[in-house]
Amino acid sequence: MAKVTLEQWRMFQSVVEHGGFSQAAQAVHKSQSSINHAVHKLQESLGVALLEVRGRKAELTDAGRILLARAGGLLNEAEALEAVADSLAGGEEAVLTLAVDVIFDYECLLGAVERFAEQFPHTRLELRETVLSGAEELLLQQQTDFILSARVPQGFVGEPVARVRFLPVAHPQHSLHHLGRPVARKDLKSCRQIVIRDSAVKNRQDAGWLGSDQRITVTNVQTSIDLIERGLGFAWLPETRIRDSLSADRLLPLSTEEPWERSVTVYLVYADADKCGPAAGYLIDVLRQGLGSMD
């Protein structure tokens, strides 16, 4: 059991900050006698002198200086705790979980998270990065509040929020770019394909052309990009994630004899829209603002 109260530490801090008991009393709107009593009880309970009164000014002892530094952190933590309690009392979520397919526009996502962190500093946000059916699985297992995914689980309603174009790409020096003609499907069979593994544990699925005899399978889209930029293969990658690589000529879309680009729609799917509070609503709003219109 603590010998002293937070209020006693606050009074002690006020006396030091304002240079005396009288000044502290005016600053915190308490009587000077109550300030005196609080600091006296604090010193008595601790068994150590914290202040020495010299003339009209109270000065810290060596022990007081050490304890004041520790007390400042304690008071800051107490204020932060009260702020969290106020947020929760107002209906703000304590924890919010969002599962995001790796094809989603990360610039938009990071910008939204930045704004969210400023507006809801006391809500802990958990981002779960998923591939293919991974977000769907988390939603069905009730491990996320909502998902951004190209797959809408049966029994749920998805709101289309973005369209992502996939491009077949390889390093500019890759042999597929130097055939002297458009790339045909038969050309891919002898080249290495970089594949991103489905993050679901159950019912994993494949997506994209998988007819290549050689493959490297990875679990992260950035690893796939890095491997292709090293000339180790080709892949269909979301344009949202390779803008910089394309503009810097580290990746180049394949010139094909038939259209191989494909587009997928990203959906917003709630686990239970009625249970979403102000933090979830704000995050979704700033995501929509960052994405703009699908037209």
Secondary structure as UniProt FT lines:
FT   HELIX           6..18
FT   HELIX           21..28
FT   HELIX           32..46
FT   STRAND          51..54
FT   TURN            55..56
FT   STRAND          57..60
FT   HELIX           62..89
FT   TURN            90..91
FT   STRAND          95..101
FT   TURN            102..103
FT   HELIX           106..119
FT   TURN            121..122
FT   STRAND          124..130
FT   TURN            132..133
FT   HELIX           134..140
FT   TURN            141..142
FT   STRAND          146..149
FT   TURN            154..155
FT   STRAND          158..170
FT   TURN            172..173
FT   HELIX           175..178
FT   HELIX           185..188
FT   TURN            189..190
FT   STRAND          192..196
FT   STRAND          214..218
FT   HELIX           221..229
FT   TURN            230..231
FT   STRAND          234..238
FT   HELIX           239..241
FT   HELIX           243..247
FT   TURN            248..249
FT   STRAND          252..253
FT   STRAND          262..270
FT   HELIX           273..275
FT   HELIX           278..291
//
